Amino acid sequence: MEDIFSLKGNVAFVTGGNGGIGKGIADALASKGSDVVIAARNPDKTAEAVKDIKDRYGVKALGVPLDVAQEASVQEAVKKAIDDFGKITILVNNAGVNIRKLPQDYAVEEWDWILNTNLRGAFLCCKAIYPSMKASGGGKIINIGSMTSLYGLGRVVPYACSKMGILSLTYSLGLAWVNDNIQVNAILPGWIKTPLTANIQKAFPNIEEFIKERVPLGRWGKPADFAGAAIFLASHASDFVTAEYIRVDGGFAQGANTPTPFNQ
């Protein structure tokens, strides 16, 4: 029987793929045979990630500089990847930024920076890579949302708005490109230990207690926890799945970790 989870012959373009969730997903895709393009801003981290993927998985890997908020940078990075590999068949829109403060304290420039990076950047990457996917006979787009795609959170208003936008982008592109055999889906992380959440205790001093009480699995998530969902959405296993999302949240959306007669 054919391995429907195999990614051999694919080329994955992972934004923000040199650390955190992005690196976890890049590792997962490489482990199933996909070549990988790490597209990110920090050249040193990108070089380290590329070397690690080549050494551990034996696939081809390339690093390209990318600022997703700048259309020219997106187009140049995509062109470089296609020039080197001939195609892009998997896109992971993972690059993202955040600033935590009360809504009345945000400067307009901060709002624009977050929305331009998280939402506009994802759209620009989808738009730039679409012709290659169509010419290849199809492709897979995985947008990284957040639990704030579903719920509000008072100290991350622009971030939450950008991630709710990611969900709408996923639904809309999934419908727009269905006849091109391009499946567009999203992964919604819960509370994950990454560089983006490294300073979260400044905004949420009781975060550790919150995680233990509110996440049914009782712990933070880690980048490796995204491997299964990413491989599924990038592979033929999800060919009949589009405009959908998968929560990788340790059960956060379903309720608190408080013992009850029903879960003891």
C-alpha positions in Angstrom: 0.0 0.0 0.0 1.2 3.5 -0.9 2.4 5.5 2.1 -0.1 8.3 2.0 2.0 10.3 4.5 5.1 10.3 2.4 6.3 13.7 1.2 9.0 12.6 -1.1 9.2 14.8 -4.2 7.7 17.8 -2.5 9.3 21.2 -1.7 8.1 22.9 1.4 8.5 26.7 1.9 8.3 27.4 5.7 8.2 31.0 6.8 9.8 31.7 10.2 11.1 28.1 9.9 14.4 28.7 11.7 12.9 28.3 15.3 9.9 27.5 17.4 6.8 26.0 15.8 8.2 26.7 12.3 11.3 24.6 12.9 9.3 21.9 14.5 7.1 21.7 11.3 10.1 21.9 9.0 11.7 19.0 10.8 8.5 17.0 10.5 8.1 17.6 6.8 11.8 16.7 6.2 11.4 13.5 8.2 8.9 12.4 5.6 11.2 13.2 2.7 10.2 16.7 1.7 12.9 19.1 0.6 12.7 22.3 2.7 13.1 26.0 2.2 13.7 27.9 5.4 12.5 31.5 4.8 13.2 33.9 7.7 14.8 37.1 8.8 17.8 36.0 11.0 20.5 34.6 8.6 22.5 32.9 11.4 19.5 31.0 12.8 18.5 30.1 9.3 21.9 28.7 8.4 21.8 26.6 11.6 18.4 25.3 10.8 19.3 24.4 7.2 22.4 22.5 8.4 20.5 20.7 11.0 17.8 19.5 8.6 20.4 18.4 6.0 22.4 16.5 8.6 19.4 14.8 10.4 17.1 14.0 7.5 19.3 13.8 4.4 17.0 16.0 2.3 17.8 19.1 0.4 17.4 22.3 2.3 17.8 26.0 1.4 17.8 29.2 3.5 16.4 32.4 2.0 16.1 35.8 3.6 12.4 36.9 4.0 10.4 39.7 5.5 6.9 38.6 4.9 5.5 42.1 5.4 7.4 43.3 2.3 6.0 42.2 -1.0 9.4 42.6 -2.8 11.1 40.4 -0.2 8.4 37.7 -0.6 8.7 37.6 -4.3 12.5 37.5 -4.2 12.5 34.6 -1.7 9.9 32.6 -3.7 11.8 33.2 -6.9 15.0 32.0 -5.3 13.3 28.9 -4.0 11.8 28.0 -7.4 15.0 28.7 -9.2 16.8 26.2 -6.9 14.1 23.5 -6.6 11.9 24.1 -9.7 8.7 24.3 -7.7 7.0 24.8 -4.3 4.3 22.3 -3.4 3.9 23.0 0.3 3.6 26.4 2.0 3.6 26.8 5.8 2.7 30.4 6.8 4.2 30.4 10.3 6.0 33.8 10.5 4.4 35.9 13.2 5.0 38.7 15.8 3.3 39.9 18.9 3.3 42.7 21.4 1.4 42.2 24.7 -0.2 45.2 26.3 -3.7 46.6 27.0 -5.5 47.7 23.8 -5.6 51.4 24.7 -1.8 51.4 24.9 -1.0 50.2 21.4 0.5 52.7 18.9 -1.0 52.6 15.4 2.4 51.6 14.1 2.4 48.6 16.4 -1.0 47.5 15.2 0.1 47.9 11.6 3.4 45.9 12.2 1.5 43.0 13.7 -1.3 42.8 11.1 1.1 43.4 8.2 3.4 40.6 9.4 0.8 38.0 10.6 -2.0 38.4 8.1 -0.9 40.5 5.1 2.4 38.5 5.1 0.5 35.2 4.9 -1.6 36.4 2.0 1.5 37.7 0.1 3.2 34.3 0.4 0.1 32.5 -0.7 -0.3 34.8 -3.7 3.4 34.5 -4.7 3.5 30.7 -4.5 0.1 30.1 -6.1 1.4 30.0 -9.7 4.0 27.3 -8.9 1.4 25.2 -7.0 -1.1 25.4 -9.9 1.6 24.6 -12.5 2.6 21.6 -10.3 -0.9 20.2 -10.4 -1.8 21.2 -6.8 -0.3 21.9 -3.4 -0.9 22.2 0.3 -1.0 25.5 2.3 -0.9 25.3 6.1 -1.6 28.6 7.8 -0.6 28.8 11.5 -3.3 30.5 13.5 -3.8 30.5 17.2 -6.4 29.8 19.8 -7.1 33.5 19.5 -8.4 32.6 16.1 -11.4 31.4 18.1 -11.2 33.4 21.3 -10.4 36.9 22.3 -7.6 37.8 24.7 -7.5 41.2 26.2 -3.7 41.9 26.1 -3.1 40.8 22.5 -5.8 42.5 20.6 -4.0 43.1 17.2 -2.5 39.6 17.4 -5.9 38.1 18.0 -7.4 40.1 15.1 -4.6 38.9 12.8 -5.1 35.3 13.8 -8.9 35.5 13.4 -8.1 36.9 9.9 -5.9 33.8 9.3 -8.9 31.6 9.8 -11.0 33.6 7.3 -8.1 33.6 4.9 -7.9 29.8 5.2 -11.6 29.4 4.5 -11.6 31.8 1.6 -8.5 30.5 -0.2 -9.6 26.9 0.3 -12.8 27.7 -1.7 -11.1 30.0 -4.2 -8.4 27.5 -5.2 -10.3 24.2 -4.8 -10.4 23.7 -8.6 -6.6 24.0 -8.7 -6.2 21.0 -6.4 -4.7 23.3 -3.7 -5.9 22.4 -0.2 -5.7 25.2 2.3 -6.0 24.4 6.0 -4.9 25.8 9.4 -3.3 24.7 12.6 -4.3 26.5 15.7 -1.7 26.2 18.5 -2.6 26.5 22.1 -0.1 27.5 24.8 3.2 26.6 23.3 6.8 27.2 24.6 8.5 29.2 21.9 10.6 32.3 21.6 7.4 34.2 21.0 6.1 33.2 24.4 9.4 33.5 26.2 8.5 36.8 28.0 4.8 35.9 28.6 5.1 36.0 32.4 5.5 39.8 32.2 2.0 40.1 30.9 0.6 37.0 32.7 2.4 36.5 36.0 0.4 33.4 36.9 0.7 31.7 33.6 2.3 28.5 34.9 -0.6 27.9 37.3 -3.0 28.8 34.5 -1.5 26.2 32.2 -1.7 23.4 34.8 -5.3 24.3 35.6 -6.7 25.2 32.2 -5.0 22.8 29.8 -6.4 19.3 30.3 -3.0 17.7 29.3 -1.5 19.8 32.1 1.5 21.2 30.3 2.8 23.6 27.7 3.0 22.4 24.1 6.3 22.2 22.3 7.3 22.5 18.6 7.5 18.7 18.2 3.8 18.4 19.0 3.0 19.8 15.6 4.6 17.0 13.6 1.6 14.8 13.2 -0.8 17.6 12.2 1.7 19.1 9.8 2.5 15.9 8.1 -1.2 15.0 7.7 -2.1 18.4 6.2 0.9 18.4 3.9 0.4 14.9 2.6 -2.0 13.0 0.4 -3.7 11.8 3.6 -5.6 15.2 3.6 -6.5 15.4 0.0 -10.2 15.6 0.9 -9.7 18.1 3.6 -9.7 21.9 2.8 -10.9 25.1 4.4 -10.5 23.4 7.8 -8.5 23.8 11.0 -6.9 21.5 13.5 -6.4 22.6 17.1 -3.1 21.5 18.7 -3.9 22.8 22.2 -3.7 20.0 24.7 -7.5 20.1 25.0 -7.6 23.8 26.0 -10.6 24.6 23.9 -12.7 21.8 25.6 -12.4 23.0 29.2 -10.4 23.2 32.4 -8.2 20.6 33.9 -10.4 20.5 37.0 -11.3 17.0 38.2 -15.0 16.2 37.9 -17.1 13.0 38.4 -17.0 12.7 34.6 -13.2 12.6 34.1 -11.9 11.0 37.2 
